[in-house]
Every structure is written in structure tokens, then in C-alpha cells.
Amino acid sequence: MGDVVQVQDTTLQALVMNLEADTSYALMLQSSTHVKEGLMVEALNRSLTLPVSEDILGRVVNPLGEPEDGKAAIKGDKQYPLEKIAPGVMARK
């Protein structure tokens, strides 16, 4: 769970939320009217990450970190995992 998959014959991506013996459930990360139940997906062998840099401050982005505000693409210095265990209280400043 938490892996990113790509929907067959598209560039659309989804986040795997639940796996069962014969079914899996995924959250679509982009809007589309072409996605329907039963489509095959391909594992991208990575977790969901977002680009991070000063360029993201004040921007409106989608779940993939892509701009939704009509401005230029965000130049991320690094990729940061969407889900990460927070540092312990004593380790925080």
C-alpha cells in the first residue's frame, strides 16, 4: 500500500490504498472520465513524493505537486515523501 501505479494506456496515476485477495483499491491522483472499474494498472515501484523548494511557497498544486494555478512548473530541488514518520518530540526544535 502507498505505492503509485499508472492506469493502462494512459499517463494517469493512482495511489494504492488497499489490497485484497482479488481486488485492489486506488485513489486517482488526476481527474479523468476515462477511468473505470476493472482497468489494469502498472506498478511504478515508488511511493508518492512531491517536489520541494522555495518555488512551491504560495502555489496551488495537485496531489502530484504539479501547478494548478496556471503559472510555470515548479522546480523542485528535492523529492519529499508524502507520508513520513515525524521525528520524536525530543528531536524537534
C-alpha angles and dihedrals in degrees: 000000000000092000122132118238132186120226114239117269093003141080090236118126132204137187116236108236105170137011124202132173095272104006139053129193124214135182113229112234095196133044117255141152092203097072117097138162115284100032116139120242134201121223113237091198094231141096123241112279133173130213112251130198139111087281092075095061111112094004130127110230138174123236090278093055093252116141118259095178098079094250129120122297116278114253104215118200090200141007114243124196115248091221119042134154109253119238116261119268093254092052093055123094 
